[in-house]
């Protein structure tokens, strides 16, 4: 191949996985672990919030007319609510994904991720076809490489 007519490019390669009992089990474990982690974060957030609020309440009682403390209390409460809401939203997304994983049919193909690879192109190559490539894996083993090298 003449180097003047060849070019090395980078492309994104889609990875798909075949749904197997092992794949389902691993996906469910991973999602459940994330859900448990979020539950822990929610508990920690709640405890930290209660500690801060208790401390500020004491300060507010000691200085009844201090509006800065009242503002701090409102700001902290606002921030806690935002953080809780964000964590609960993420948890709900994971719960939905867990439910979807449980209902997937065996042997179905699902998106697993992406990697990058380099490839050569020459004059006359169909660039669109060379960019459309994917790897199919089953329990971590490559079953098929689809597309034009």
N, C-alpha and C positions, 0 to 999 in steps of 0.2 A: 504494500500500500504506500503510495507516495505521500509523504508528510505534508506537502503543500496542498493536497486536496482533502486532508483529514483534519478534524477538529475534535478535541476532547471536551465534552459537556457534562454537566451534572443534572440529574433528574431525581424526582421523588418517586419512590417505589412504594405502592400500597401493599400492606400485608393483611391478608385475610386468614381467618382461622376457621376450620371445620368444627362445628359444635359436636363435642363428644361428652360422655359422662364426666371424664376427667376435666375437660375444659370448663364445663358447667360448675363442677365442684370448686375448681380454683377461682373462677370468677366470683362465685358466691362468697367464698372465704375472704377474698380481697375486699369486696363491697361491704361485707359484714364487719370486717376489721375497720374500715373507714367510718362506718356508722358508729361503732363502739368508740372510736377515737373522738368523733364529734360529740357524742354524749358526754365523754370525759371533759372535753373543752367547755361544753355548756355548763357542767357542774362547777368547773373551776371559775368560769366567768361569773356565775351566780355567787359563789363564795367570796370572790374578790370584790364584787359589787356590794355585797352586804357589809363587808369589812369597811370599805370606803364610805358607804352611806352612814354606818354607825359612827365612824370617826367624825364625819361632817355634822351629823346630828348633835353630837356632843359639843362641837364648836359653836353650832347655831344656838344651842341652849345657853352656852356661856356668854355669847354675844348676840342677844336677841334682835337687835336692830341692824345687824350687819348684812346688807343686801348682797355683798360679794359672795358670802357663804351660801346664801340661798341660790344664787346664780350657779355656783359650782355644783350644788346638789342637782339642779335641773340639768346642767350640762352632762354630768356623769350619768344620770338616769337616761338621758337621751342617747348617749354613747352606748350604754349597756343594751338598751333596746335595739339599737341598730346592729350591734355585734351579734346579739341573740338571733335577730331576724335573719341575718346573713347565714349563720350556722344552721339554723332550722331549714332555710331554703336549700342549702347544700345537702343536708341530711335527707330532705324529701326527694331531691334528685337521685341520691344514691338508693333510696328505698324504691323509687320507680324503676331504676336500672336493675335492681335486684329482682323485682317482680318480672321485668322483661326477660332477664336471663332464665328465670325458672320456666317461662313459657316457650322458650326457643325450641324448635324441633331439632332432633338429632340430625346430623349431616348437613344442617344449614350452614351457610357461609356468612361470617360476620366480620366487620372491620376490626382489625386488631391494632393497627398502628401504621407508622410510616418510617421509612429509612431513605437515605440518599445513596445514589450510586453514580459512578462515572461511566460514560459510554462514548464511543467514537461515532462520528457522522462523516459521511463523504458526500460529494456532489452526487445527486441522484437519489439519495436516501429519502424516505418518507418520514419527516421529523415527527409528525403527529403520531404515527404508529410507534416510533421509537420511544416516545414519551409515555405511551400507555403501556405500562408494565406492572404486573403485580405478582406477589409470591403467595401461594396457598400453603398453609401449614396445618398439620394435624398432630395434636399433642406435642407441639414443639418441633416436629420433623417436617422439612420441606417436602410437600407432596407434588407441587407443580410450580413452574415458573411460566407465567402467561405473558405474552407480548413478544415484541421483536427486540432482539439483543442488539 
